[in-house]
Amino acid sequence: MHNLALLLQAPMDPAAARHVALVFLAALPIVILVCLIIVIVPFWFICKKAGFSPWLSLLLIIPFGNLVLYYVLAFQSGR
């Protein structure tokens, strides 16, 4: 029922759409930063306990860096 009400609404004002887009683009970097912190901090401690440099956890920032970090941690040679 609510979906039908959304479809029957008048189109959004272009100025309002621009405002919504600007708010979204302003909040997006903050959301990305929070998500990165949530992921990097545990891997910082995992790398430290595994005997690697904790700075290795920053590989999670680059694309496919998480795969590199997983392989390094999974196939460590008897550390």
Secondary structure by P-SEA (a helix, b strand, c coil): caaaaaaacccccaaaaaaaaaaaaaaaaaaaaaaaaacaaaaaaaaaaacccccccccccccaaaaaaaaaaaacccc
